[in-house]
């Protein structure tokens, strides 16, 4: 896979604007690990190799066990590995990311609202929306995952 366009270079203003939203999320008060888990789950849904690689590395650097990371995609089956806020955030991330299919139903909102206050839920939704945007850019323009840049092989 080769990069189509280095969008950060071509449109630095857009990258800077999204960077501002990213910094907002970092300062929002949401736990960093929870946000990274959501970023990973959104990237799994969207099949974004670049972001999957990056967020997996970030979570490993934060000390999250590989067993937990391996089961993010099947978090409902492995629910005991995730606390209530993580499970709720992952469910909300799925509903919002798949908005065309789900319409983000009232029951999903009610569950999320029962766990997160208004500001937390808005901030979480900002994070989900941002990652969906980043995924679309990375996939569209073929951003290369770090593992692929380093020439790693499965053999």
C-alpha positions as CSV (number, residue, x, y, z in Angstrom):
1,X,0.0,0.0,0.0
2,X,1.4,3.4,-0.9
3,X,0.4,6.7,0.3
4,X,-1.9,8.6,-2.1
5,X,-1.6,12.1,-0.6
6,X,0.1,13.3,2.6
7,X,-2.9,15.3,3.7
8,X,-1.1,16.8,6.7
9,X,1.3,18.4,4.3
10,X,-1.2,19.4,1.7
11,X,-3.8,20.8,4.1
12,X,-1.9,21.8,7.3
13,X,-4.8,24.1,8.3
14,X,-7.2,21.2,8.4
15,X,-4.7,19.1,10.3
16,X,-4.2,21.9,12.8
17,X,-7.9,22.3,13.3
18,X,-8.4,18.6,14.0
19,X,-5.4,18.8,16.3
20,X,-7.2,21.4,18.3
21,X,-10.2,19.0,18.7
22,X,-7.8,16.2,19.7
23,X,-6.2,18.5,22.3
24,X,-9.7,19.4,23.5
25,X,-10.5,15.7,24.1
26,X,-7.2,15.2,25.9
27,X,-8.1,18.0,28.3
28,X,-11.8,17.0,28.6
29,X,-11.4,15.1,31.8
30,X,-12.3,11.7,30.2
31,X,-9.7,9.1,31.2
32,X,-7.0,8.7,28.6
33,X,-7.3,4.9,28.6
34,X,-11.0,5.0,28.0
35,X,-10.6,7.4,25.1
36,X,-7.9,5.3,23.5
37,X,-10.1,2.2,23.9
38,X,-12.9,4.1,22.1
39,X,-10.4,5.2,19.4
40,X,-9.3,1.6,18.9
41,X,-12.9,0.3,18.7
42,X,-14.0,3.0,16.2
43,X,-10.9,2.2,14.1
44,X,-11.8,-1.6,14.2
45,X,-15.3,-0.8,12.9
46,X,-13.8,1.3,10.1
47,X,-11.0,-1.1,9.3
48,X,-8.3,1.7,9.6
49,X,-5.0,-0.1,9.7
50,X,-3.0,3.1,10.4
51,X,-5.2,4.0,13.4
52,X,-5.4,0.4,14.7
53,X,-1.7,0.2,14.8
54,X,-1.3,3.6,16.5
55,X,-3.9,3.1,19.2
56,X,-2.8,-0.4,19.9
57,X,0.7,0.9,20.5
58,X,-0.6,3.8,22.6
59,X,-2.6,1.5,24.8
60,X,0.3,-0.9,25.2
61,X,2.4,2.1,26.3
62,X,-0.2,3.0,28.9
63,X,0.2,-0.5,30.3
64,X,-3.0,-2.1,29.0
65,X,-2.6,-5.8,28.8
66,X,-2.4,-7.4,25.4
67,X,-5.2,-9.9,26.5
68,X,-7.6,-7.0,26.9
69,X,-6.6,-5.3,23.6
70,X,-7.0,-8.6,21.8
71,X,-10.6,-8.7,23.0
72,X,-11.8,-5.1,22.4
73,X,-13.6,-6.2,19.2
74,X,-15.5,-8.9,21.3
75,X,-15.9,-6.8,24.4
76,X,-19.4,-8.0,25.0
77,X,-18.2,-11.6,25.3
78,X,-15.2,-10.5,27.4
79,X,-17.2,-8.1,29.5
80,X,-15.4,-9.0,32.7
81,X,-12.2,-7.4,31.3
82,X,-13.9,-4.0,30.9
83,X,-15.5,-1.8,33.6
84,X,-19.0,-0.3,33.3
85,X,-17.8,3.0,31.9
86,X,-15.6,1.2,29.3
87,X,-18.4,-1.1,28.2
88,X,-20.8,1.8,28.0
89,X,-18.3,3.9,26.0
90,X,-17.6,1.1,23.6
91,X,-21.4,0.5,23.0
92,X,-21.9,4.2,22.5
93,X,-18.9,4.3,20.1
94,X,-20.4,1.5,18.1
95,X,-23.9,3.1,17.9
96,X,-22.5,6.5,16.9
97,X,-20.0,5.1,14.4
98,X,-22.7,3.0,12.7
99,X,-25.2,5.9,12.7
100,X,-26.5,5.0,9.2
101,X,-27.6,1.6,10.5
102,X,-28.5,2.4,14.1
103,X,-29.9,5.9,14.0
104,X,-28.4,6.0,17.6
105,X,-31.6,4.8,19.3
106,X,-33.1,6.2,22.5
107,X,-32.1,3.1,24.4
108,X,-28.5,3.5,23.5
109,X,-28.6,7.2,24.5
110,X,-30.4,6.3,27.8
111,X,-27.8,3.7,28.7
112,X,-24.9,6.1,27.9
113,X,-26.6,8.9,29.8
114,X,-27.1,6.7,32.9
115,X,-23.3,6.3,33.1
116,X,-21.9,9.6,31.7
117,X,-23.0,13.1,32.7
118,X,-23.9,15.5,29.9
119,X,-20.5,17.0,29.4
120,X,-18.8,13.6,29.5
121,X,-21.2,12.2,26.9
122,X,-20.7,15.2,24.6
123,X,-16.9,15.0,25.0
124,X,-17.1,11.2,24.3
125,X,-19.1,11.8,21.2
126,X,-16.6,14.5,20.1
127,X,-13.9,11.9,20.5
128,X,-15.8,9.3,18.5
129,X,-16.6,11.8,15.8
130,X,-13.0,12.9,15.6
131,X,-11.7,9.3,15.2
132,X,-14.3,8.6,12.5
133,X,-12.9,11.6,10.6
134,X,-9.3,10.6,11.1
135,X,-10.2,7.1,10.0
136,X,-11.7,8.4,6.8
137,X,-8.7,10.5,6.0
138,X,-6.2,7.7,6.7
139,X,-8.1,5.1,4.7
140,X,-8.8,7.4,1.8
141,X,-5.2,8.6,1.4
142,X,-3.6,5.2,2.5
143,X,-1.7,6.3,5.5
144,X,0.9,3.7,6.2
145,X,0.8,1.9,9.6
146,X,4.0,2.2,11.6
147,X,4.4,-1.6,11.6
148,X,4.3,-1.6,7.7
149,X,6.8,1.3,7.6
150,X,9.2,-0.6,9.7
151,X,9.0,-3.5,7.3
152,X,7.6,-6.0,9.8
153,X,6.4,-9.3,8.5
154,X,4.2,-12.0,9.9
155,X,6.7,-14.6,8.9
